[in-house]
Amino acid sequence: MFRRIVICLPLTLLLLTVADAQQPKKVPRIGYLSGVDTARESARAEAFRLALRELGYIEGQNIAIEYRYAEGKRDRNFELAAELVRLKVDIIVGPSGSAPIQAAKNATKTIPIVMMSLAADPVQAGFIESLARPGGNVTGVTILSRELGGKRLELLKEAVPKLVRVAVLDVPAAPSTARVKEDILVAARALGVTIRFWEVRETSGFKRIFTALSKQRPEGLYVSPGPLMIANEKQIAAFALENRLPSVYSNNEAVDAGGLMYYGADLAYSYRRAAALVDKILKGAKPADLPVEQPTKFELVINLKTAKQIGLTIPQSVLYRADKVIR
């Protein structure tokens, strides 16, 4: 009997090992919660997927991504965040604006949340306790969009030396623009530029503002950050182009859509850093212990084709500083 037990034990262990090896490994799932629509998010989502691939995560093989798009409807973020929590995703990524992050934070206190390119101050918005030690379940990457407000106005003035009157499209309810007025006004006074803010709360408000601007005839257009502006970047760029209005933006996709200039964080770099944080969390790190990262790379993008269409000659001193020129 003893000999039979001794003989059977190795066989049993072998069978258990084989059975364990045949068990399918759990594929981690990421909830991708965007404040805009699929078309406007496609480039950002692709950049994030490529960043994950560089780290060895291939969608459909060893990682799954659940995509949800609020399509510019702020309240929709909360429904989608709750849906991702019900799906029991391992991480929620918020790629565009503060609304998805706020919605995710309201929906869960345990699932890790990664800010992918937040324009708002995450401490001021109440998402984290501090940049160095976030606490809670939120970490990620910021892009300092508000802090760069004055620099964007300065670059627009350099591109258009005779610039005097600038219209600023502003979303008053957005945390990312809560203090943008102050920053822009300080820069405007130093540059000898007159600023007028035009507040827009929803997509339907752009038509009214565009009609008024056509009559006011400002000499430049400054577009503040936020999902509402991103969701309407094509019609904003089209308006500026039609009215021969030099424009500067807080998101680089707007320049691809026909806007004149973008200055801000190198977003591709931000997506890679966000993917690196996702990797760390999947390997066991806690968001509370992962410092929120700030951008170290910035880029100036100029659409020279648009400049020609609106009859503007960009000074060579500005073109030399551009990281990318669209011709």
C-alpha positions in Angstrom: 0.0 0.0 0.0 2.8 2.4 1.0 4.6 1.7 -2.4 1.4 2.5 -4.3 1.0 5.8 -2.5 4.7 6.7 -3.3 4.2 5.8 -7.0 0.9 7.7 -7.3 2.2 10.9 -5.7 4.5 12.0 -8.5 1.8 11.1 -11.1 -0.8 13.2 -9.1 1.6 16.2 -8.9 2.3 15.9 -12.6 -1.4 15.9 -13.5 -2.0 18.9 -11.2 0.9 20.8 -12.9 -0.4 20.0 -16.4 -3.9 21.1 -15.3 -2.6 24.3 -13.9 -0.6 25.1 -17.0 -3.8 24.5 -19.1 -5.8 27.1 -17.1 -6.2 30.2 -19.2 -4.4 33.2 -17.7 -6.5 36.2 -16.7 -6.3 38.9 -19.3 -6.2 42.4 -17.7 -8.9 44.8 -18.8 -8.5 48.5 -19.2 -11.5 50.8 -19.2 -10.8 53.7 -21.7 -13.2 56.5 -20.8 -13.1 59.5 -23.1 -15.1 62.7 -22.9 -15.2 63.1 -26.7 -16.3 60.9 -29.6 -14.6 58.1 -31.4 -13.4 60.1 -34.4 -11.7 62.8 -32.3 -10.3 60.2 -29.9 -8.9 57.8 -32.5 -5.4 59.3 -32.8 -5.1 59.5 -29.0 -6.3 55.9 -28.5 -3.9 54.6 -31.2 -1.0 56.4 -29.6 -1.9 54.8 -26.2 -2.2 51.3 -27.8 1.2 51.7 -29.4 2.7 52.8 -26.1 1.3 49.7 -24.5 2.6 47.5 -27.3 6.1 48.9 -26.7 5.7 47.5 -23.1 4.6 44.1 -24.4 0.8 44.5 -24.1 -1.0 43.6 -27.3 -4.7 44.3 -27.5 -6.7 41.2 -28.1 -3.9 38.9 -27.0 -2.6 39.7 -23.5 -4.7 42.8 -22.7 -8.3 43.9 -23.4 -9.5 47.5 -23.7 -13.2 48.5 -23.1 -13.7 51.8 -24.9 -16.4 54.3 -23.9 -17.1 57.7 -25.4 -19.1 60.5 -23.8 -19.2 62.4 -27.1 -18.9 65.8 -25.4 -21.9 65.2 -23.1 -20.4 65.8 -19.6 -23.2 63.9 -17.7 -22.7 60.9 -19.9 -19.3 60.3 -18.3 -20.9 59.3 -15.1 -23.1 56.6 -16.8 -20.1 55.2 -18.6 -17.8 55.2 -15.6 -20.5 53.2 -13.6 -20.7 50.8 -16.6 -16.9 50.2 -16.5 -17.0 49.5 -12.8 -19.8 46.9 -13.3 -17.6 45.3 -15.9 -14.9 45.0 -13.2 -12.1 46.4 -15.3 -8.7 46.4 -13.7 -7.8 50.0 -14.5 -9.7 53.1 -15.8 -7.8 55.4 -18.1 -9.1 59.0 -18.7 -7.5 60.4 -21.8 -9.3 63.7 -22.4 -10.3 66.3 -19.8 -11.2 66.3 -16.2 -14.9 65.1 -16.6 -14.0 61.4 -17.2 -11.6 61.4 -14.2 -14.2 63.0 -11.9 -16.8 60.5 -13.1 -14.5 57.5 -12.6 -13.5 58.8 -9.1 -17.2 59.1 -8.2 -17.8 55.6 -9.4 -15.0 53.7 -7.6 -12.7 54.2 -4.7 -10.8 50.9 -5.4 -10.2 50.5 -9.1 -7.0 52.4 -10.1 -7.6 55.5 -12.3 -4.9 56.8 -14.6 -5.1 60.4 -15.9 -3.6 60.3 -19.4 -3.2 63.9 -20.4 -5.0 66.1 -17.8 -5.1 69.8 -18.5 -6.4 70.8 -15.0 -4.5 71.0 -11.8 -5.3 67.5 -10.3 -4.8 68.8 -6.7 -7.0 71.8 -7.2 -9.6 69.6 -8.8 -9.6 67.3 -5.8 -8.4 64.2 -7.7 -5.2 63.7 -5.6 -3.7 64.9 -2.4 -0.3 65.9 -3.9 1.7 65.3 -7.0 4.4 63.4 -5.1 2.0 61.2 -3.1 -1.4 61.1 -4.8 -3.1 59.0 -2.1 -6.4 57.3 -3.0 -6.8 55.5 -6.3 -5.8 58.2 -8.9 -2.4 58.9 -10.5 -1.3 59.8 -14.0 0.1 62.5 -16.3 -0.7 66.2 -16.5 0.0 68.5 -19.4 0.1 71.9 -17.7 -2.3 73.3 -20.2 -3.5 76.2 -18.0 0.0 77.2 -16.9 0.9 77.5 -20.6 -1.9 80.0 -21.4 0.3 83.1 -21.3 3.0 81.4 -23.5 0.4 80.6 -26.2 -0.8 84.2 -26.3 2.9 85.3 -26.5 3.5 83.0 -29.5 0.4 84.2 -31.3 1.6 87.7 -30.8 5.0 86.8 -32.2 3.4 85.1 -35.2 1.1 88.2 -35.8 3.2 91.2 -34.6 0.4 93.7 -35.3 -2.0 91.7 -33.1 -4.0 93.9 -30.7 -7.5 92.4 -30.1 -7.9 88.7 -29.3 -11.1 86.7 -28.7 -10.8 83.9 -26.1 -13.2 80.9 -26.3 -13.7 79.9 -22.7 -15.6 77.1 -21.0 -16.4 78.6 -17.6 -17.4 75.4 -15.9 -14.2 73.5 -16.8 -11.7 73.0 -14.0 -8.9 73.3 -16.6 -9.9 76.9 -17.3 -10.9 78.0 -13.7 -7.9 80.3 -13.5 -7.0 80.6 -17.2 -8.5 84.1 -17.4 -6.1 85.5 -14.9 -3.1 84.0 -16.6 -4.1 85.2 -20.0 -4.9 88.7 -18.8 -1.5 89.0 -17.1 0.2 88.0 -20.4 -2.1 90.3 -22.4 -1.1 93.4 -20.3 2.6 92.6 -20.9 2.1 92.2 -24.6 -0.2 95.2 -25.1 -3.1 93.0 -26.3 -6.8 93.5 -25.5 -8.6 90.4 -24.5 -12.3 89.6 -24.6 -13.7 86.3 -23.3 -16.5 84.5 -25.0 -18.1 81.9 -22.7 -19.5 78.7 -24.3 -21.2 76.0 -22.3 -22.4 73.6 -25.0 -22.0 72.9 -28.7 -25.1 74.9 -29.6 -23.5 78.0 -28.2 -20.8 78.2 -30.9 -23.1 79.4 -33.6 -24.2 82.5 -31.6 -20.6 83.3 -30.7 -19.3 82.9 -34.3 -22.0 85.2 -35.5 -21.0 87.8 -32.9 -17.3 87.4 -33.7 -18.0 87.9 -37.4 -19.3 91.4 -36.5 -16.7 92.2 -33.9 -13.8 91.2 -36.2 -11.0 90.4 -33.6 -7.5 90.0 -35.0 -6.8 86.7 -33.2 -8.6 83.7 -31.7 -7.4 81.9 -28.5 -9.1 78.5 -27.8 -9.0 77.4 -24.2 -8.5 73.7 -23.2 -11.3 71.2 -22.5 -13.4 68.4 -24.0 -16.0 70.8 -25.4 -13.4 72.6 -27.4 -11.8 69.3 -28.6 -15.3 68.0 -29.6 -15.8 71.1 -31.7 -12.3 71.7 -33.0 -13.2 71.2 -36.6 -15.9 73.8 -36.7 -13.8 76.2 -34.7 -10.9 75.8 -37.1 -13.2 76.2 -40.1 -14.6 79.4 -38.7 -11.2 80.8 -38.1 -10.1 79.8 -41.6 -13.2 81.3 -43.2 -12.7 84.6 -41.4 -9.0 84.7 -42.0 -8.4 84.7 -38.2 -5.0 83.6 -36.8 -5.8 81.0 -34.0 -3.9 79.2 -31.3 -5.1 76.0 -29.6 -4.6 73.9 -26.5 -4.7 70.6 -28.4 -2.6 69.7 -31.3 -5.3 67.9 -33.2 -6.9 71.3 -33.9 -3.9 72.3 -36.0 -4.3 69.1 -38.1 -8.0 70.2 -38.5 -6.9 73.6 -40.0 -6.0 75.7 -36.9 -2.9 77.9 -37.1 -0.8 77.1 -34.0 -0.5 74.7 -31.1 1.8 75.0 -28.2 1.8 72.5 -25.3 3.0 69.2 -23.9 4.3 66.6 -26.4 1.2 64.4 -26.2 2.8 61.3 -27.6 5.3 61.4 -24.8 2.5 61.8 -22.3 0.7 58.7 -23.6 3.9 56.7 -23.3 4.3 57.8 -19.7 0.6 57.0 -18.9 1.1 53.5 -20.4 4.2 53.1 -18.2 2.0 53.8 -15.2 -0.6 51.3 -16.3 2.2 48.7 -16.6 3.4 49.4 -13.1 -0.1 49.1 -11.7 -0.7 45.8 -13.5 2.5 44.6 -11.9 1.3 45.4 -8.4 2.1 49.1 -7.7 -0.6 51.2 -6.0 -1.7 54.6 -7.6 -1.4 56.2 -4.1 2.4 55.6 -4.3 3.0 56.6 -7.9 3.8 60.3 -8.3 1.7 62.2 -10.8 4.0 63.1 -13.7 4.3 66.5 -15.3 5.5 67.1 -18.9 9.1 67.6 -19.6 8.8 67.9 -23.4 6.8 70.6 -25.2 6.1 71.3 -28.8 5.2 74.1 -31.1 3.2 73.1 -34.2 2.4 75.5 -37.0 0.1 75.0 -39.9 1.9 76.9 -42.7 -0.8 75.9 -45.2 -3.4 77.6 -43.0 -1.2 80.7 -42.7 -1.0 81.0 -46.5 -4.8 80.6 -46.8 -5.5 83.5 -44.4 -2.8 85.7 -45.9 -0.4 85.5 -43.0 3.4 85.4 -43.2 4.8 83.7 -40.2 8.1 85.4 -39.1 11.2 83.1 -39.7 12.1 83.6 -36.0 8.9 81.7 -35.1 9.2 79.1 -37.8 12.7 78.2 -36.7 11.4 77.4 -33.2 8.6 75.1 -34.5 8.9 71.4 -33.8 6.5 70.6 -36.6 5.4 72.5 -39.6 2.4 71.4 -41.7 2.9 72.5 -45.3 
